Every structure is written in structure tokens, then in C-alpha cells.
Amino acid sequence: MAGVDSVAAGEPGTDQGLAAMRVDYETAGLDVDDLAPTWHEQLAAWFAEAVAADVVEPNAMVLATAGTDGRPSSRTVLCKGFDARGVAFYTNYTSAKSHDIRSTRYASATFPWYALHRQVTVRGIVETVDLDEVLAYWSSRPRGAQLGAWASAQSAVVRDRRVLDDALAAVTQRFEGQDEVPLPGHWGGWRIAPDQVEFWQGRSDRMHDRLRYDINRLDRTWAVQRLAP
């Protein structure tokens, strides 16, 4: 792996090549008057534009959490719903991300719509999704995904791939003949209830537009502020 060794060693030309990689975002600007009255309406508008532009997995978002030791961790998850209450996703409650969330009750998630030169970041307290909503989403999942949720002890160390394959085979056999796979007790949803939502629009010469909805914790009203890029 000479390429990896070269990067690690910092050979001449390597860093220079990375430094030259950039895109000048010649896109329309974003001003306060352009925003919808609420953050979730604005997110819905931008999400619809991402879908119309055929952005790959427009509901993918980078979820950042931290444990009690303060060490951050990030991974990509799929948003499975958003409204005035927040942004929801589903996962194993025993996963590393869930342990972080239970420890700090706070998270940040970013929708990275690179093709549109846009990103949206949602930050706030994390709450569990109500059971009725979890059940409704669970019933919409493909059977294979349901079986996978039963089979995988997410984030646990496993010896090799065969452990996972054997676990899935055992679960598949367990529920064979049943029309419906029941919801596992270790699986459910989290919702980020934001106190900040930032809309980022790329502009030329690095003078990007950053507009952020901030909540007033006393009266629960929202205000919009412009941030320097």
C-alpha cells in the first residue's frame, strides 16, 4: 500500500495535492427573509429539494455523540422522521451511540447535501421515541432488516463474520412461519429535540451563508441569527 505509506510519511507533493482540492460554491445565497417561519418547515423545504435533485440517500445524517469521558464519536444514520418535535432515527438501545446518549442526553446530527452545497445541523437534547411510533416504523421495515435487528448485538466485538451469519440464521429459523417479526426489547428510536438548527449554504470565496435558529429556553420561542462563515 505505497499510497497509504506516502501519505503517512508526508512525502513531497502529497499534502500539496490535498491542499489544491476545493470547489468554489457558485450558488444562490441564503438570507433571513428566505427562511420558512420554523426550522422544521425550512428543513422540509430543503429536504424536498434534495430529493428532487436526486441526492443519494438524502435522509442520511452524520450523528455525533460523546460519552461521559468527553470523547466524541460520529457515524452515519438514517433520519426516519422529523417535525416540530425534532429529528428521529432508530437503532439498537445497547449500541455505542445509545450508551453515549443515555450518558449525556445530547447529540448533534448533520445532513451533508454536498451536491447542493448545503448542510443542515441539528443540536439538542435526545429523547426516546414513543412506543406507538416505534411500532409503526418497525412494521414498515423489510423482514430482513427486522431479523438483522434481532441478530446483531450492535457495537459488540465479535470473533469473525461467521458469528454474525450464524446469529442471523438462528433468528431466521426462530421466526420461520411467523407472519410478523416482533419488536425486540433492545431496539427503538431516539429523537433529537433541537435547541439549535443551522442551515449552511455554500458561497464563493468561502463567504458561506450560515443562518441558525436558536431557541429561547424561557418562553420556547425561536430567533434566527446569522453566523460568520
Secondary structure as UniProt FT lines:
FT   HELIX           2..9
FT   TURN            12..13
FT   HELIX           14..19
FT   HELIX           32..34
FT   HELIX           39..52
FT   TURN            53..54
FT   TURN            58..59
FT   STRAND          60..66
FT   TURN            68..69
FT   STRAND          72..78
FT   STRAND          81..83
FT   TURN            84..85
FT   STRAND          86..92
FT   TURN            93..94
FT   HELIX           96..104
FT   STRAND          106..113
FT   HELIX           114..116
FT   STRAND          118..128
FT   HELIX           131..140
FT   HELIX           143..151
FT   TURN            154..155
FT   HELIX           161..174
FT   TURN            175..177
FT   TURN            185..186
FT   STRAND          187..201
FT   HELIX           204..206
FT   STRAND          209..215
FT   TURN            217..219
FT   STRAND          222..227
//
